[in-house]
Amino acid sequence: MFALQIIGIIVPIIISIVAVVFSCKASAKANKASLEANRISSQNVALAAENTRLSNGNMEIQVREMISEARRFLASAIQNTLMSRINPDIAKNPGLVELVDNLLRDAQQDYLNVYEEACMKYIDGKIDKTRFKKTYFEEIRNIVRDENYRAQFDFSSTYYAIKQVYDEWSNQERL
């Protein structure tokens, strides 16, 4: 009878000890798995950050190329307009003068559209805001203040992004 009482006490203790051992091993494995998951997650975050930087860099290059191309197109249109005013054969032909004038307006609109798109990317955070401001601050300020584009930035303007970026930067300038 005494032996049964001892067995009745020892068996639950042994079972408890075995359960604690298994629980400790399971806890250690879970902890190890958690650490590994955290390590992998950190690597993924680092890779995602690197991919974001690369994507932003590519976007910045695309913006610069778009602006450069729009500038070349505008410069060519201005040159053609000036040449049409000087060339007597073209100046005598109202259809050609109108065509050259239309090309200039199209070039100006394309030029503003490129800056509008660049400013949208800035607003959406698709490019590095600090670098964008350093690169395009003067250009955007000059466009908004340019008498040739004054009508494009009135109350009915469709160039909301350019105006928003200009206002953001101008308000910071006053602080």
Disulfide bonds with the S-S distance in Angstrom:
none
